[in-house]
Amino acid sequence: MESTLVPAGLFYLLLTVVSFDSGLFAALGWSVTVIVCRLVLRKPVPAVLLLTTTLLVARTVLGLVTGSVFLYFLQPTLQNFLVSSLFLISAPLNRPFLARLAGDFCAFPATLSGHPGMKRFFQRVSLLWALVFAINGAGTLVMLAKATVGNFLMVSTAGSYTLVGLAIVLSLYWFRRSLRDQGIVLRMGHTPAAA
């Protein structure tokens, strides 16, 4: 929500109501405000928020310099290929980039994240997510070439979130199966205090 949907919604709203530049500043302003608020409140800044905001800064500069809506949306489409490459390149590492992102969404105990079976899981699931982002990039590139801005935003957002949602379900299933295969029992929540 905070790193993709809200900025996209603000951009499109201000693009249609005010101007292209207003949409650019609204999307970037939202993302920077979220990061600043998290820092002021001493809350962790998720890696996905840092990544999307950094890329949004580059998109905004490109949009302002060129004034081109096409180039503004081409950049996030190409970013799908960049993220896909990042997952692919980091997959063989001891701690792939995907493992770092997963830690932003769910705090894993060190005994679990350091387990060899979990390291293998994150290396393998990184390949799945590299494929997801490559497919997403190809699909949005086709939509960008053929659709109006409104249709592009609607169809590419719906398609992207559907693809990502399916990949999340598959990843969670794969995670639970990997835990079971390793004989690891994961209990959610807090352990009751001893009397």
C-alpha positions as CSV (number, residue, x, y, z in Angstrom):
1,M,0.0,0.0,0.0
2,E,2.5,2.6,1.2
3,S,5.2,1.9,-1.4
4,T,3.3,1.3,-4.6
5,L,-0.5,1.7,-4.5
6,V,-0.8,5.0,-2.8
7,P,1.9,6.7,-4.9
8,A,0.3,5.3,-8.1
9,G,-3.1,6.5,-7.0
10,L,-1.9,10.0,-6.1
11,F,0.0,10.3,-9.4
12,Y,-3.1,9.4,-11.5
13,L,-5.4,11.6,-9.4
14,L,-3.2,14.7,-9.8
15,L,-2.3,13.8,-13.4
16,T,-6.0,13.9,-14.4
17,V,-7.1,16.8,-12.1
18,V,-4.1,19.1,-12.1
19,S,-1.1,18.3,-14.3
20,F,1.7,15.7,-15.0
21,D,4.2,17.5,-12.8
22,S,1.7,17.6,-9.9
23,G,1.3,13.9,-10.2
24,L,5.0,13.4,-10.1
25,F,5.5,15.5,-7.0
26,A,2.5,13.9,-5.2
27,A,3.8,10.4,-5.7
28,L,7.3,11.3,-4.7
29,G,6.1,13.5,-1.8
30,W,4.1,10.6,-0.4
31,S,7.0,8.2,-0.4
32,V,9.5,10.6,1.1
33,T,7.0,11.6,3.8
34,V,6.4,7.9,4.8
35,I,10.2,7.4,5.1
36,V,10.7,10.6,7.1
37,C,7.8,9.7,9.4
38,R,9.2,6.2,10.0
39,L,12.6,7.7,10.8
40,V,11.2,10.4,13.2
41,L,9.1,7.7,15.0
42,R,12.1,5.5,15.1
43,K,10.3,2.7,13.2
44,P,12.2,0.5,10.8
45,V,12.2,1.5,7.2
46,P,11.4,-1.6,5.1
47,A,13.8,-2.4,2.3
48,V,11.0,-2.5,-0.2
49,L,10.1,1.1,0.7
50,L,13.7,2.3,0.3
51,L,14.0,0.5,-3.0
52,T,10.7,1.8,-4.4
53,T,11.4,5.4,-3.2
54,T,15.0,5.4,-4.6
55,L,13.6,4.2,-8.0
56,L,10.7,6.8,-7.7
57,V,13.3,9.6,-7.3
58,A,14.9,8.5,-10.6
59,R,11.5,8.2,-12.3
60,T,10.5,11.7,-11.1
61,V,13.7,13.3,-12.4
62,L,13.3,11.6,-15.7
63,G,9.6,12.7,-15.9
64,L,10.4,16.3,-15.0
65,V,13.3,16.5,-17.5
66,T,11.5,14.9,-20.4
67,G,7.8,15.7,-19.6
68,S,7.0,12.2,-21.1
69,V,4.4,10.1,-19.4
70,F,5.6,7.1,-21.6
71,L,9.2,7.4,-20.2
72,Y,7.9,7.9,-16.7
73,F,6.1,4.5,-16.9
74,L,8.7,2.8,-19.0
75,Q,11.2,3.1,-16.1
76,P,9.1,1.1,-13.5
77,T,8.5,-1.4,-16.3
78,L,12.2,-1.8,-16.7
79,Q,12.6,-1.9,-13.0
80,N,10.8,-5.2,-13.0
81,F,13.7,-6.5,-15.0
82,L,16.2,-4.9,-12.6
83,V,14.5,-6.5,-9.6
84,S,14.3,-9.8,-11.4
85,S,18.0,-9.6,-12.1
86,L,18.7,-8.7,-8.4
87,F,16.8,-11.8,-7.2
88,L,18.6,-14.0,-9.8
89,I,22.1,-12.6,-9.0
90,S,21.6,-12.8,-5.2
91,A,20.0,-16.3,-5.3
92,P,23.3,-18.2,-4.9
93,L,24.5,-16.0,-2.1
94,N,24.5,-17.0,1.6
95,R,21.7,-14.5,2.3
96,P,19.8,-13.7,-0.9
97,F,18.1,-10.3,-1.2
98,L,14.7,-12.0,-0.9
99,A,15.6,-13.2,2.6
100,R,16.3,-9.6,3.6
101,L,12.9,-8.5,2.2
102,A,11.2,-11.4,3.9
103,G,12.6,-10.1,7.2
104,D,10.8,-6.8,6.7
105,F,7.5,-8.6,6.6
106,C,8.0,-11.3,9.2
107,A,10.7,-11.3,11.9
108,F,12.3,-14.7,11.9
109,P,14.4,-16.0,14.8
110,A,18.1,-16.3,14.1
111,T,17.9,-20.0,14.6
112,L,15.4,-20.3,11.7
113,S,17.0,-17.8,9.3
114,G,20.4,-19.3,9.8
115,H,19.2,-22.9,9.3
116,P,20.7,-24.5,6.2
117,G,17.3,-25.7,5.0
118,M,15.9,-22.1,5.1
119,K,18.9,-20.7,3.4
120,R,18.3,-23.2,0.5
121,F,14.6,-22.3,0.5
122,F,15.4,-18.6,0.1
123,Q,17.9,-19.3,-2.6
124,R,15.3,-21.4,-4.5
125,V,12.4,-19.1,-4.0
126,S,14.5,-16.2,-5.3
127,L,14.4,-17.9,-8.7
128,L,10.6,-18.0,-8.5
129,W,10.5,-14.3,-7.8
130,A,13.0,-13.5,-10.5
131,L,10.6,-15.2,-12.9
132,V,7.6,-13.4,-11.5
133,F,9.3,-10.0,-12.0
134,A,10.5,-10.9,-15.5
135,I,6.9,-11.9,-16.5
136,N,5.5,-8.8,-14.8
137,G,8.0,-6.6,-16.7
138,A,7.2,-8.2,-20.1
139,G,3.4,-7.8,-19.5
140,T,3.6,-4.2,-18.4
141,L,5.9,-3.4,-21.3
142,V,3.2,-4.8,-23.7
143,M,0.5,-2.8,-21.9
144,L,2.5,0.4,-22.0
145,A,2.9,0.1,-25.7
146,K,-0.8,-0.5,-26.4
147,A,-2.9,1.2,-23.8
148,T,-3.9,4.7,-22.7
149,V,-2.5,5.9,-19.3
150,G,-5.7,5.1,-17.4
151,N,-6.1,1.7,-18.9
152,F,-2.4,1.0,-18.5
153,L,-2.6,1.9,-14.8
154,M,-5.7,-0.2,-14.2
155,V,-4.8,-3.3,-16.2
156,S,-1.1,-3.4,-15.2
157,T,-1.8,-2.8,-11.6
158,A,-4.5,-5.5,-11.5
159,G,-2.4,-7.9,-13.5
160,S,0.7,-7.2,-11.4
161,Y,-1.1,-7.7,-8.1
162,T,-2.8,-10.9,-9.3
163,L,0.6,-12.3,-10.4
164,V,2.3,-11.2,-7.2
165,G,-0.6,-12.6,-5.1
166,L,-0.4,-16.0,-6.7
167,A,3.4,-16.0,-6.2
168,I,2.9,-15.1,-2.5
169,V,0.5,-18.0,-2.0
170,L,2.9,-20.4,-3.8
171,S,5.9,-19.0,-1.7
172,L,4.0,-19.5,1.5
173,Y,3.1,-23.1,0.6
174,W,6.7,-23.8,-0.4
175,F,7.9,-22.2,2.9
176,R,5.6,-24.4,5.0
177,R,6.6,-27.5,3.0
178,S,10.3,-26.7,3.4
179,L,9.8,-26.3,7.2
180,R,7.9,-29.6,7.3
181,D,10.6,-31.4,5.2
182,Q,13.3,-30.1,7.5
183,G,11.4,-31.2,10.6
184,I,11.0,-27.6,11.8
185,V,7.9,-26.7,13.8
186,L,7.2,-23.0,13.7
187,R,4.8,-21.6,16.2
188,M,3.3,-18.1,15.6
189,G,2.9,-15.7,18.5
190,H,4.5,-15.4,21.9
191,T,5.5,-18.2,24.1
192,P,3.6,-18.1,27.4
193,A,5.7,-17.0,30.4
194,A,6.5,-19.7,32.9
195,A,4.6,-19.5,36.2
